[in-house]
Amino acid sequence: MKGVTVNAKKLVAMNLTELKELKQEAREKYEAFRARGLNLNMARGKPCVEQLDLALGVLEALHARSEFANSNGDDCRNYGVWNGLPEMRAIFGELLGVPADNIILGNNSSLQLMFDAISQGYTHGCGGHEPWCKQGDVKFLCPSPGYDRHFAVTEYFGITMIPVPMLKTGPDMDIIERLVQDGSVKGCWCVPKYSNPTGVTYSDETVRRFARLRPAAKDFRIMWDNAYCVHDLTDEPEELLNIYEECLKEGTEDQVLIFASTSKISFPGAGVAALASSAKNVASLKTRTTVQTIGSDKLNQLRHVLFLHDADGVRSLMKGHRKILEPKFNIVLEALEQELADLGIARWSHPNGGYFVNLDVMGGCAKRVVALCKEAGVVLTDAGATYPYGVDPNDSNIRIAPSFPPEEELAQAMEVLCTAVKLAATEKLLSERA
């Protein structure tokens, strides 16, 4: 990931008159935006209509079909096949670099599979160990800024969350290696490729250090959410080292649970999710899964197989997504560069894939920026949402989600956002000098 170098002193170096003039200019522009009565939303990383249309063939794949059996002869309309169709597991297996027999399929939500994994650890334990709910104060490591829905899951179960700084290579592994020596630390959330929201892809060394972890807790789990494994935006996609293979080398394959889905490939509301892990973990998960369900939606899996065919079919489909998303990311990055780069009041990511641009504004200003945008009709993810408990210690991080709005609306939203950043920064500096 490339970053923007900012001269943080430039705005600070302005004299009082210059600051007041810049504030007045930003205020007038902001009021003009607010008078328009805009209704724009960049709060979540949702695919736009054009992206969803790319997968309409999924809905037509079973049309006028008289045969609904998979390669094993199972009738997909009926009960059974607890771990999902072998053909769909094979597609995920190639994309994730894990044997198809080590994959369990779910319905549309990989988040639900993650929730179930945490729930299992909490109520019944992991790998035959005592349930977390009986072990006192248990903890989870949370690389931050990170994915708010991950943090919501652990918070729901009352698990103490410990923020870990994100570096250009991924989470700070020195800190993680130290913290896992505490037996109450039971896991770590990870989005290893094009991280949400920073866009960072974990370096080879970071992946190897995760695989080499020797935590004090024998029921420690690495929650490896590879949500953006095929979501590239450039001709030079970033490569993520295969953590499963690295764990096999280290004998730590039971520590990692790998998640993915077709949510941003086909339909978020009607996709297929996958959980991949060691043979031992899959056998353990079977005891819960076969109680929880007699089988996930096999007809949906079948129509995905018929539409996608194989992993190459997924990669081909993602080229269509890139054509839609790349111009939107360019709109965001160009606006930030043109409006903010010279002022030295913000820095941001230049991601090569994924769904977000990570924006850091002047410390103490993020909540104000988000509130200003909301008042002007532009909805962003809440400031602080990318940190555990919604607490950004610097009040500086804002997640930008360019995918959903049409390009014209996105450009308008970025004008509002950049103006709000200027207004909040000048307000803060003038207040400090008062």
N, C-alpha and C positions, 0 to 999 in steps of 0.2 A: 504494500500500500504506500502510495506517495503522500506526503504531507505538505501543507502550505507553511512556509516560514513567515512569521509575522514579527514586525517591529513593535513590541508592546509599548514602547515609549512615545510613539508618534502622537496619539491623541492626548496622552498624559502631558506631553510637552507644550500643548496649546495653552495660550494665555486665557485669562478669564473671558475676555471679549470674544475671542475666537470660539471658545466652548459655547458661550451663550448664543452666538450666531448659528453654530451647527445645530444646537438644540432647537432653536426656533425654526430652522429650515426643516429639520426632521419632524417636528410637531405639526407644522403646516401640511407637510406631505401626508403624515399619518391621519390627520383629521379629514383630508380629502378622501383617503381610502375608506375611512369609517363611514363617511357620508354615502358611499356607494351601496351600502347594505349587502356586502359580499357574503357568500355562504360556501366557503371552500374548506376541504378537509384533507389534511395530511397526517392524520393521527396514527394510522395503522398501515402496515405493509401489505395492502390488499391488491391482488391482481385487478387490472382494469378490464372493462368489457371486451376490448379487443383481444386481450390475452385469453380470456375465458372462451372466446369464439374459436381460438385455435384448436381447442379440444372437443368441439361439437361432435366430431366423429366418434367419440366414446359413446355418446347417446344413441348413435345409429348402428353401433357394432353388432347388436343382437337383433336388429330388425329382420323380420321374416326368417329367423333362424329356427330350424327344427331340431338341431342337435345341441345339447347343453352340457355335454360331458367334457371333462378335462382330459389330459393325456393319460391319467390313471383310470379313466372310465367312471369317475365320480360325477353324478348328476349335480350340477351346480345349483339347481333349484331346490335341492333337498338339504337335510341336515348333514353334518359331518365336516371332515377336513379341518381339524381344530387349528392347524397352523397356517392355513391358506393354500391357495393353488400353487403347485410346484413351478408352473411357468412364470407366475408373478414373483415368486421368491427368487427365481433364477435371474430375473431382471434386476431386482434389488441387490442380489448377490454380486453381480458384475459391477454395479454402480458403487457399492460400498466395499468391495474387496473382501467379502465374507462368504464362506460356503452356503449354498442355498438351504442346506439342512440345518444350518444354525440361525435361521431367520423365522420369526413368527409374524404373520400379517394381522393387522387390525383393520378397523374401518377408516374413516377419513382423517382422524386426528392422531398424530404422533404425540401431541401433548397429553392425550388421554392415556397412552401407553406409558408416558413418563410419570403421570399421576399415579397410575396403578403400581409402577415399580416402587415409588416412594411409599405408597400406602402399604405395599407388601412388607417393606422394611420396617415400617412403623408398627404394624399390627401383628405380623407373624415372623419378622426377622429375615435376614438375608443369609443364604448358604447354611442354614441350620443353626444360626446364632440367635441369641435372645432378641426379642422384638425391641426396636428402638424405644418404644413407649415405656419400657420397663428399665431403661438404662439411664434415667435421669436426664440431664440437659445434654441433648445431642446437637451436633453442629454440622453445617454444610458450608463449603467454600463457594464464593460467588464472585467470579471475575467481573469487574465493574469498570466502566459501564457495561451492562449486559442486558439479557432478555428479561423484561419485566414479568412475563408469564412463568418463567422458571422460578423466579423469586416468589411469585404468588403461591406456587405449589408448596414450597417448603414452609412459607409463612402460615399457610392453611393448617399444617400439621404441628405448628408451634415449634418448629426446628429453628434453632438459633443460626442466623446467617452471618458469615464473616466476609466482608468485601476483600477482594484481592485485586491490586492494580493491574490493568491491562497495559502491556508494552507493545512495541511494534512486532515482537515475535510471539505474542500471545500472553497468557497470564504470567505474572512474575513467579517463575518456578522456584526461585530461592525461598520465597515466602511460603509457597505451597509445600515444598519439601520439609520446611520447618514445622508448619502447622499440622501436617498429617502425623507427626510424632505424638500428638495428643489423641488418645484412644477414643475420645468423645466425638472426633471429627469423622463423619460417616460417609462423606462424598463431596463431589465437586461438579458443578454445572459447567458445561463447555459447549460453545458453538465454534467448532474448530476451523471452518472454512468460511471466509467472508463474514466474520462475526457480527452479530446483531448487538450494538449498532456500529461498531468501529470499522467494520470491513476488513479487519486483520485476518490473515490466514496463519495458523500456527506454524512456526518453523519446524524443520525436521528435528532439530535438537529438542524443541519443546515437546513434540510428540514422543520422542524417545525417553525424555525425562518422565513424562506421564507413565509410560509403559514400565519404567524402572522403579516407580514409587513402591516403597515398602512401608505402608502405613501401619501404625500401631493397631488400628482397628481391623480385625480380620473380615469384618462385614462392610468395609469401605467400598464405595462404588463410584466410578467415573461415569457421569451421565453425558455421553458424547452425542450431542444433537447435531448431526450432519445435515441440517436443513437445506443448505445451499450448495450441496455437492456438485450440482450441474448448472448452477446459476451464474454463468460467466457473462461479462459485459465487454470483453476485449478479445483481440486475436491472440493474446498471450495469457491464457487462463493460469491462475495460480494452482500449483499442485500441492495436495495435502498428503503427507506420508500416511500409510495404512497403519493405523494404531492396532488393529487386530493382529496383523503379522508381527508387529513389534512386540506386542504383549506375549505372543506365542514364543518368541525368542527368549523372553525374560521369565516365562512361566507364570505370568500375571493375568492371563486371559479371563479369569473369573472376575476380575475387578472392573471390567468395562462393559457397559451397556450402550449399544449404538442405536440411534434412532434416525429415521428419515420418513418422508412421505411424498406423495404426488400432489400435495396441496397447492404448490405454486408451479406445478407442471401441467396438471389437468384442471380439476375443480377443488377448491378448498372445502366446499360443502359436500363433495361426493367423490373423494379420492381414496387412496389406499395408503395406510401407514405400515411401517415395518420396525421391528425390534430385532437386533442381531447381537449375539453374544456367544459365549463358549458353549460346548455341548453340555457341560454340567449345569450351567445356568438355564439353558433351554429345557432340560429335563425337569429342573426345579420349577420353572415357570409353567410347564405343562400342568402340574398339579393344581395350580390356581386357575389357569386359563380354561381348562376343561370343566371347572366348576362354574366359572363366570359366564361362559358361553359355549354352545354346541358348535359354533363356527361363525366367523365373521361373514360379511356380505360377499359370497363367492360369485354371484352374478356380476357384481361391480368389478371384482377382480378379473373375471373372464372378459368383460367388455374392454377393460384396460389392456389386457393381453392382446386381444384381437386388434385393437387400435394401435398400440405401441409396437407390437411384435417382439421387440428385444431392446437391449440397452442402447443400441445405435438409433432405434426409433425415438427413444427419449432424447438423445443428444440432438437429433435432427429437429424435433419439436422445439427444443430450447433455443435453437437459432432464431426461430420466429419470435420467441419472447425477447431475445436480445434486440431485435430490430425495433420493437416497441419501446423497450425500456431505455436503451442507450441514449436516445435523444432527450428523454426526460431527465436523466442524470446530468446530461450536458447543460440543460436549462438551469438546474440547481447550481451546478459548479460555476457556470459563467456568471450568474447573478451574484454569487458570493464573492467571486474574484473582482468583478467590476465595482461592486458597491462597498465592500469591506476590506479588501486586501490592503489598500493604501493607508487605512486608518489604524491598523494594528490593534483592533479590538476583538478579534475572533480568529480561530483556526479551525480547520475542517479536514475531513478525510477525502481522498480521491480513490474510492473503492474500485477494484477490478471486477467486482461481482456482488451478488447478494441483493439486498433490498433497501439499504439505508445509506444516508450520508450523515456522518457524525459531526455535529457542530458544537464547539466549545466557545462560549462568549465570555466576556469579562466576568470575573468572579463576583458573585452576589447579584447577578443580573438575569439568570435564566428564568426564574419564576416571573419576573417582571416582563420579560420578552414574551413569554407564552401568554400571559394575561393580556398584554397589549394586542397581540395577534387575535386572541379570542374576541376582544371587544370590537375589533375591526372585521370580524367574520371569518377568520382563518383559524381552524382548529388543529393544534399540534398535540403530540403525545405530552402528557403532563411532565413538567420539569421535575427531575428527580426520579422519574419512573424507571430509569436505567440503573438504579442502585437499590440494594436491599432496603426494604421498609420505605421506599420512596424518598430516601434522604441522600441527596448529593452534598457532600461536605463542602464543596466549593460553590454550589448553586451556579454551575456554569454549563452543564451538559444539556444539549437539546438533540433529539433524534428527528431527522427529516426523512419522510417516507414519500418518495416521488412517484410511486407506481400508479396509484389510483386516479388522480385528477387528470383530465384532458390537458394537453400541452398548454393551451391558452390560459386555463385556470391555474395551472401550476406556475406559469410565469407571473401571473398576478399575485399569487400567494407568496412567491419569493420576493416580490417588490415590498409587500407588507412586512414580511419577516425581516428583511434587511433594514427597512426603515425603523422597525421596532428595536432592532439591535442597536442602531445608532442612538435612538431616543433614550433607551435604558442606560447606555454607557455614558452619555452626556449628563443625564440626570444624576447618576452615581458620582461622577467626578465633581460636578458642581456642588453636590451635597457635601462632599468631603472637604471642599475648599471654602464652604460657607463659614 
